[in-house]
Amino acid sequence: MNTNTYGPFLLDYKGYKTPAEFGEGYYNFITPAVVEHWDSRFTKDGAKVLAELPVKRDLAYGPKSTNTMDFFSALDHPETAPTLLYIHGGLWFLSDKKDTHCLAPGYVRHGVNFLTINYSLAPKVDLATIVKECQTAVAWAYTHAGELGIDPHKFIVSGHSAGGQLCTTMNSTDWPKFQAGLPSDLLKGCVGISGFYDIEPTPGTFVDEGAKVPHDQYRTYNSIRNIRPKLPPVLLIIGAKESSLLQQQTQGYALKYREAGNEAETKVVAGEDHFSVLYEMNRSASSLHHDLIAWIKKHT
């Protein structure tokens, strides 16, 4: 355990001791120009997807305008296909489910339903609210599976960046405790992508300045702290060009997960960064895409 003056933390980080250093790690080489490039591409490709694929938009799982999700059904036999419940990233205070529409084809054309979740953003709400909204969305999808025409026993949760923290939190949720009548094995697995799996170093960073999360919540909803035995398997994907901080969090989470007796697999994707890895995952000709679809189907 790291016992420097900033901490202590659950992982023994190499090269990160101060808020400024952790901030650089979370910054992850994402310049304004990089964000502008990918935002433009997500918007352009997402619009094309909406024009080509059938979708049920803005399904309400709660009372707020932000409590909605979009559902893209698998093109073949959606009623027996696995369903991926996807949670977008954006440091908890940016982005929207519409930025994930571009990912749908890689799933629905290969036998996986794609359900993408929206949630309220910080700092208008705190992290506790965001987590509860995502849990409510997952529970809603399970209880309304019949209306969607999907199998509620084939759910995989996934998320990117801060969505990696949210999806691993979903994977650690005690579902019967959250809502009576839900099965403990509601989720069959979790795919984290370039995730923030240890968020206790966040105070004092630019992420904290934007999200303004009460600092005790970084501990309460820290994915690595909420690992316990008998959790569903995880697949953790990250681009090789990403920061050492996120690399250490990915491998550190996987190690702690295995130490608790759970199944964890990691994939470091050569040549890819924090955003390009999403497209490589959905490129039908890539080995990563093949392995991802195979992993989802194996665990459902």
C-alpha positions as CSV (number, residue, x, y, z in Angstrom):
1,M,0.0,0.0,0.0
2,N,1.2,3.5,-0.9
3,T,1.8,5.5,2.3
4,N,3.0,8.8,0.9
5,T,1.5,12.1,2.2
6,Y,-1.1,12.1,-0.5
7,G,-3.1,8.9,0.3
8,P,-2.7,6.2,1.4
9,F,-4.1,4.4,-1.6
10,L,-5.1,0.8,-2.3
11,L,-2.5,0.5,-5.1
12,D,1.2,1.2,-4.8
13,Y,1.5,3.6,-7.6
14,K,4.8,4.2,-9.5
15,G,5.3,7.8,-10.6
16,Y,2.2,9.3,-9.0
17,K,2.4,10.9,-5.5
18,T,0.8,14.3,-5.7
19,P,-2.6,15.7,-6.9
20,A,-0.8,17.3,-9.9
21,E,0.8,14.0,-10.9
22,F,-2.5,12.1,-10.6
23,G,-4.1,14.9,-12.6
24,E,-1.7,14.4,-15.4
25,G,-2.4,10.7,-15.4
26,Y,-6.2,11.3,-15.6
27,Y,-5.6,13.9,-18.3
28,N,-4.2,11.0,-20.3
29,F,-2.9,13.0,-23.2
30,I,-6.4,14.3,-24.0
31,T,-5.9,17.8,-25.3
32,P,-8.8,20.1,-26.4
33,A,-7.9,19.3,-30.0
34,V,-8.2,15.5,-29.3
35,V,-11.6,16.0,-27.6
36,E,-12.8,18.2,-30.5
37,H,-11.8,15.5,-33.0
38,W,-13.5,12.7,-31.3
39,D,-16.6,14.6,-30.4
40,S,-17.0,15.5,-34.1
41,R,-16.5,11.9,-35.1
42,F,-18.9,10.5,-32.5
43,T,-21.6,13.0,-33.6
44,K,-21.0,12.2,-37.4
45,D,-20.9,8.5,-37.0
46,G,-23.7,8.4,-34.5
47,A,-26.0,10.3,-36.9
48,K,-25.2,7.7,-39.6
49,V,-26.0,4.9,-37.2
50,L,-29.4,6.4,-36.4
51,A,-30.2,6.6,-40.1
52,E,-29.3,3.0,-40.7
53,L,-30.3,1.0,-37.7
54,P,-33.7,0.7,-35.9
55,V,-33.6,2.1,-32.4
56,K,-36.0,2.8,-29.5
57,R,-34.9,6.2,-28.2
58,D,-35.3,7.8,-24.8
59,L,-36.8,5.0,-22.9
60,A,-37.6,6.4,-19.5
61,Y,-36.3,4.5,-16.5
62,G,-36.8,7.3,-14.0
63,P,-38.5,10.7,-13.5
64,K,-35.8,13.0,-14.7
65,S,-35.2,14.1,-18.3
66,T,-31.8,12.5,-18.0
67,N,-33.1,9.2,-16.9
68,T,-33.4,7.6,-20.3
69,M,-31.7,5.0,-22.5
70,D,-31.6,4.0,-26.2
71,F,-32.1,0.4,-27.3
72,F,-30.6,-1.1,-30.5
73,S,-31.7,-4.7,-31.0
74,A,-29.5,-7.4,-32.4
75,L,-30.2,-7.8,-36.1
76,D,-30.7,-11.6,-35.7
77,H,-32.8,-13.2,-32.9
78,P,-32.7,-10.3,-30.4
79,E,-34.9,-12.3,-28.1
80,T,-32.2,-14.9,-27.4
81,A,-29.1,-12.6,-27.8
82,P,-27.0,-11.2,-25.0
83,T,-27.6,-7.6,-24.1
84,L,-24.8,-5.1,-23.4
85,L,-25.8,-2.3,-21.1
86,Y,-23.4,0.5,-21.8
87,I,-22.5,3.5,-19.6
88,H,-20.8,6.4,-21.2
89,G,-17.7,8.2,-19.7
90,G,-16.9,11.9,-19.5
91,L,-15.4,12.4,-16.1
92,W,-18.9,12.2,-14.5
93,F,-19.6,15.8,-15.7
94,L,-19.4,15.5,-19.5
95,S,-20.9,13.6,-22.4
96,D,-24.2,11.9,-23.2
97,K,-25.6,8.5,-24.4
98,K,-25.8,10.0,-28.0
99,D,-22.0,9.9,-28.0
100,T,-22.2,6.1,-27.9
101,H,-24.5,5.5,-30.8
102,C,-21.5,5.0,-33.1
103,L,-20.7,1.8,-31.1
104,A,-24.0,0.1,-31.7
105,P,-23.2,-1.5,-35.1
106,G,-20.3,-3.5,-33.8
107,Y,-22.6,-5.3,-31.4
108,V,-26.0,-5.6,-33.1
109,R,-24.5,-6.8,-36.4
110,H,-22.8,-9.6,-34.4
111,G,-25.6,-10.9,-32.3
112,V,-25.6,-8.6,-29.2
113,N,-28.3,-6.2,-28.2
114,F,-27.0,-2.7,-27.3
115,L,-28.7,-0.6,-24.6
116,T,-27.0,2.7,-23.8
117,I,-27.7,4.5,-20.6
118,N,-28.0,8.2,-19.8
119,Y,-27.6,9.7,-16.3
120,S,-27.6,13.1,-14.6
121,L,-24.2,14.8,-14.7
122,A,-22.1,16.3,-11.9
123,P,-21.8,18.8,-10.4
124,K,-25.6,19.2,-10.6
125,V,-25.8,15.9,-8.8
126,D,-23.2,14.0,-6.8
127,L,-21.6,10.6,-7.5
128,A,-24.0,8.8,-5.2
129,T,-26.9,10.0,-7.4
130,I,-25.1,9.0,-10.6
131,V,-24.5,5.5,-9.2
132,K,-28.1,5.1,-8.1
133,E,-29.4,6.3,-11.4
134,C,-27.3,3.7,-13.3
135,Q,-28.4,1.0,-10.9
136,T,-32.0,2.0,-11.4
137,A,-31.5,1.8,-15.2
138,V,-30.0,-1.7,-15.0
139,A,-32.9,-2.8,-12.7
140,W,-35.4,-1.2,-15.1
141,A,-33.9,-3.1,-18.1
142,Y,-34.3,-6.4,-16.2
143,T,-37.9,-5.8,-15.1
144,H,-38.9,-4.5,-18.5
145,A,-37.0,-7.1,-20.6
146,G,-40.3,-8.6,-21.8
147,E,-41.3,-5.2,-23.3
148,L,-37.9,-4.9,-25.0
149,G,-38.1,-8.4,-26.3
150,I,-34.8,-9.5,-24.7
151,D,-33.6,-12.2,-22.3
152,P,-33.1,-10.7,-18.8
153,H,-30.7,-13.6,-18.0
154,K,-28.1,-12.5,-20.5
155,F,-27.0,-9.1,-19.3
156,I,-23.4,-7.8,-19.6
157,V,-22.5,-4.3,-18.3
158,S,-19.9,-2.1,-19.9
159,G,-18.5,1.4,-19.7
160,H,-15.6,3.6,-20.8
161,S,-13.4,5.9,-18.8
162,A,-15.4,7.3,-15.8
163,G,-18.0,4.8,-17.2
164,G,-15.5,2.1,-16.3
165,Q,-15.9,3.1,-12.6
166,L,-19.7,3.1,-13.0
167,C,-19.9,-0.3,-14.8
168,T,-17.6,-2.0,-12.3
169,T,-19.7,-0.5,-9.5
170,M,-22.8,-2.0,-11.2
171,N,-20.9,-5.3,-11.3
172,S,-20.3,-5.1,-7.5
173,T,-23.9,-4.2,-6.7
174,D,-25.9,-6.4,-4.3
175,W,-29.0,-6.5,-6.5
176,P,-31.5,-8.1,-4.1
177,K,-30.5,-5.5,-1.5
178,F,-30.8,-2.7,-4.1
179,Q,-34.3,-3.8,-5.1
180,A,-36.4,-6.6,-3.8
181,G,-37.0,-9.4,-6.4
182,L,-33.8,-8.8,-8.4
183,P,-31.5,-11.8,-8.7
184,S,-28.0,-11.7,-7.2
185,D,-26.6,-12.8,-10.6
186,L,-28.5,-10.1,-12.6
187,L,-25.3,-9.4,-14.4
188,K,-23.2,-12.1,-16.1
189,G,-20.1,-10.1,-16.6
190,C,-18.5,-6.6,-17.0
191,V,-16.4,-5.1,-19.8
192,G,-14.4,-2.1,-18.6
193,I,-12.7,0.1,-21.2
194,S,-9.9,2.5,-20.2
195,G,-11.6,2.8,-16.8
196,F,-11.1,4.8,-13.6
197,Y,-11.0,1.8,-11.2
198,D,-9.3,3.6,-8.3
199,I,-10.8,7.0,-7.8
200,E,-9.6,7.9,-4.3
201,P,-6.6,9.9,-5.8
202,T,-9.1,12.2,-7.6
203,P,-9.3,15.0,-5.0
204,G,-7.2,18.0,-6.0
205,T,-7.1,17.1,-9.7
206,F,-8.9,18.8,-12.6
207,V,-11.4,16.0,-12.6
208,D,-12.4,16.9,-9.1
209,E,-12.6,20.6,-10.0
210,G,-15.1,19.8,-12.7
211,A,-17.2,17.1,-11.0
212,K,-17.1,18.7,-7.5
213,V,-17.9,15.3,-5.9
214,P,-18.0,15.2,-2.1
215,H,-14.6,13.7,-1.3
216,D,-16.0,10.9,0.9
217,Q,-17.8,9.5,-2.2
218,Y,-14.5,8.9,-4.0
219,R,-13.9,6.3,-1.3
220,T,-17.5,4.9,-1.0
221,Y,-17.8,4.4,-4.7
222,N,-14.2,3.4,-5.4
223,S,-14.4,0.2,-7.6
224,I,-11.3,-1.4,-6.3
225,R,-12.5,-1.0,-2.7
226,N,-15.8,-2.7,-3.5
227,I,-14.4,-5.9,-4.8
228,R,-15.6,-9.0,-3.0
229,P,-15.7,-12.7,-3.7
230,K,-18.2,-14.3,-6.1
231,L,-18.6,-11.4,-8.5
232,P,-19.2,-11.8,-12.2
233,P,-16.1,-12.1,-14.5
234,V,-14.6,-8.9,-15.9
235,L,-12.8,-8.1,-19.1
236,L,-10.7,-4.9,-18.9
237,I,-9.6,-3.3,-22.2
238,I,-7.1,-0.4,-22.5
239,G,-5.1,1.2,-25.3
240,A,-1.3,0.9,-25.1
241,K,-0.9,4.6,-25.7
242,E,-2.8,5.5,-22.6
243,S,-1.3,7.0,-19.5
244,S,0.7,4.9,-17.0
245,L,-1.9,5.8,-14.4
246,L,-4.8,4.1,-16.2
247,Q,-2.5,1.2,-17.1
248,Q,-1.7,0.7,-13.4
249,Q,-5.3,1.0,-12.4
250,T,-6.4,-1.6,-15.0
251,Q,-3.8,-4.1,-14.0
252,G,-4.2,-3.3,-10.3
253,Y,-7.9,-3.8,-10.4
254,A,-7.5,-7.1,-12.2
255,L,-5.0,-8.3,-9.7
256,K,-7.2,-7.4,-6.7
257,Y,-10.2,-9.0,-8.5
258,R,-8.3,-12.3,-8.9
259,E,-7.1,-12.2,-5.4
260,A,-10.7,-12.2,-4.2
261,G,-11.3,-15.4,-6.2
262,N,-12.9,-13.8,-9.2
263,E,-12.2,-14.1,-13.0
264,A,-10.4,-11.1,-14.6
265,E,-8.9,-10.8,-18.0
266,T,-7.0,-7.8,-19.4
267,K,-6.3,-6.7,-23.0
268,V,-3.8,-4.0,-23.8
269,V,-4.4,-2.9,-27.4
270,A,-1.3,-2.0,-29.3
271,G,-1.3,1.4,-31.1
272,E,-4.6,2.7,-29.6
273,D,-5.4,5.6,-27.3
274,H,-8.2,6.5,-24.9
275,F,-10.7,7.0,-27.8
276,S,-9.4,5.1,-30.7
277,V,-9.6,1.9,-28.7
278,L,-13.4,2.2,-28.8
279,Y,-13.3,2.0,-32.6
280,E,-10.9,-0.8,-32.7
281,M,-13.2,-2.8,-30.4
282,N,-16.0,-2.3,-32.9
283,R,-14.0,-2.9,-36.1
284,S,-15.4,-6.2,-37.4
285,A,-12.1,-7.3,-38.9
286,S,-10.1,-6.8,-35.7
287,S,-9.0,-9.6,-33.4
288,L,-10.1,-7.5,-30.5
289,H,-13.6,-7.2,-31.8
290,H,-13.8,-11.0,-32.4
291,D,-12.4,-11.7,-28.9
292,L,-14.9,-9.2,-27.3
293,I,-18.0,-10.7,-29.0
294,A,-16.8,-14.2,-28.1
295,W,-16.2,-13.2,-24.5
296,I,-19.7,-11.7,-24.2
297,K,-21.4,-14.8,-25.7
298,K,-19.2,-17.2,-23.6
299,H,-20.4,-15.6,-20.4
300,T,-24.1,-15.4,-21.3
